[in-house]
Amino acid sequence: YREHRQAARQVAVMLALKIALRYLFAKKSHRAVNVIAVISMAGVAVATMAIVVVLSVFNGFTDLAHSHLAAIDPDVKLLPRQGKVIASADSLVRVLEGRDDVAAAAPVLQERALLVAGDHQMPVVFKGLDPAKARAIADLDAIVIDGVYADVNDLPDSLAGMQASVGVAVSLGLRPSPYAAGQLYVPRRTGRINPANPAAAYRSLPVAVTGIMQVDQPEYDADFVFIPLGAARRLLDYDGGEGSAVEVKAAMGVKPAALVRDLARDFPDYVVQGRIEQQADTFRMIAVEKWVTFLMLVFILLIAAFNIVSTMSLMVIEKRSDISTLRALGARASMTRAIFVAEGWLVTVVGGVVGLVLGVGLSLLQEYCGLVKLAADPSALTIDAYPVRVEWTDVASVFLAIIVTGLLIGAISRIFTRKTNN
């Protein structure tokens, strides 16, 4: 008996779905019902298309930020698990360079300082780089927009070559020049301090600007400068092979994610970070904005889908005679309700699928053809069109939202059929 009842229920569901499909594509006796149904589908389609396009644009800007940071951030970075510096950074570099999955490795030393240039001063973050290895780790020449990347450029022996970000250059009025641009000041890390001579509490390094750099990322363009690693060590009173981190370039054919995993296993005493982990706040902010926007657009999709409720109410009124015929033939009230539940779900899903196809199509056109251009001077931009990338997990998420919305609309449609059946 139980199997017979379950089979009968499956037949009723299939019959209800078949009738709903017939109602969906059949002409209505009143033209207004057709118009309202098309408008309802169009509303769902437009909302769905907007969700796909907006998510694809967020993916594009994520890729853009990743490409900008790739010019300055290494594939992998090793940081001390405790303290601020790696005492044996040079030794760690030699060990890493002996690995087959590492193309290059170099120590860096990063700290905050006060940069004084003429009558102006500002706090900056300086990063000491090994000039002999820096270009093998990152594409530094690509981010220098004026001058060159070099530790020396016909400079006097007392000066260290410095590459300043555009924010530092604008704030202090700096330009590439072989002459002294200013002084970097940091508090003395070792030794005794004489209160009678406060100036003796600081160490200084005279610098000359050899290049101005721009990464198009605020965390670097605002207050960042590069100096030679040896000068950074002298400024901070380090005389060994210390470094605040070791930067690593993956070998040809080695995926950075795999290298991060292998180095984390082989060097448990260090914190191993990939490029995304190095800029976790930036990528986390983009991800949060993306999914908050997704939720807001899903609410708009729900509002657009509620137009289908009015379509269902008109269709129930129009199909009143069909409902009576089905009841006379022995159909239960649950079956007639299932027909209009399926109808509301189908209208939502069809409109959503159309919007999904349109959204993916427009996004792919923008991704490969760059139809929508950025409204600015092309010579001042690194790209000339809005960056877009279709991610199929996003498409799956949107499709799932459409299915859930369709089920919700179908459930609401029961209200109208219940009144009719009664």
C-alpha positions, 0 to 999 in steps of 0.5 A: 500500500505504501509503495502504491501511494508513493507511486501515485504521488510521483505521478501526481507531481509529474502531471502537475509539472506537465500542466504547469509547463503547458500553462507557462507557454500557452496563450492566455485568454486575456492578453494582460495576463501574458503581458504581466507574466512577461514583465515578471520574467523580465524583472527576474532576468534583469535582476539576475543579470545584474548580480552576475555582472556585478560579481564578475566585476568584483572578480576583475578588480580582485585580479587587477589588485593581484596583478599590481601587487605581483610587481612588488610582493613576492610569491612567498614570504617567510616571517619570524614566528616570534620577534621582529627579525630573523637572526639568520636570514642570510643562512636561510636564504642559502638553504632556500636557494638550494631547493629545486622549487625555488628560483630565487630568495632574498632577505629584506628588512622593513621598519618605520622611520621619519623622512626629513627633506628640507622643511618637510617631514613625514613618517614612512615605511622603509624596506631594505632590499638586496640590490643584487637579488631584488629584481629576481624576486619582483618586477621593480622596474615596472613600478618605477615611473620616474628615474630607475631602480638602483642602490647607487646612481653615481652617488657620493659614498655617503648617500644611499639610493632611495626609491620613493612612492608617489605619495612620499614624492608629492608630500615632500616634493622629491624628484630623482637626483644624484644629490642628497634629498633628505635624511631617514631617522630611526630611534637607536635600537642599542646603546645608552641615551643621553637625555641632555642630547635628544638628537643622539637618541636617533640614527640617521641615513642620508639618502638621494632619490634615484626613482619614483614608484607607483603600484596603484595600491594605497598601502604602498603608494602612500608612505613606502620607500626602498633603500639598500639592505646594507644601508637598512642594516647599518641604520638599525644597528644590525651587523649580522645576517638579520632580516625582518623576512625572507622573500622567495620566487617560485621556480618555473612551473611551480605553483606558488600555492604548492610552494607555500604548502611545502615550505610551511611543512619544511620550515615550521619555525617560520610563518609562510605566506602566499601573496594573498596572505601578505595582503590579507586585509586588502583581499578580505575587504574586496571579498566582504564587499563582493558578498555584501553586494551579492546579498543586497542584489539577491534582495532586489531579486526577491522584490522583482520575483514578488511580481510573479505573485500577482501573475499567479493570482491572475492565472488562478482566476483565469484557470478557474474553469480548468481547476473545476474540470480537474476537480470533477475528474477526480484531482485532489485539491493538493494537485491543483495547488501543486500545479500553480506552485510549479507554475510560480517556480517555473516562471521564476527559474525561466526568468532567472536562467535567461538573466543568467545567460545574459549576464554571463554573455555580457561579462564574457564580452567585456572580459575578452573584448573590453566593450565598456571603457573607463572614463578617464585619460587612457595614458594615466591608467594601467587598463582602459576597460572595466576588468571582468572575470566570470567565476563559475562558482559565482554563477552556481551561487546565483543559480542556487539563489534563483532556485530558492527564490522560485520555491519561495514564490511557489509556496506563496502561490498556494495561498491563492489556489487554497482560496480557489479550491475552497 
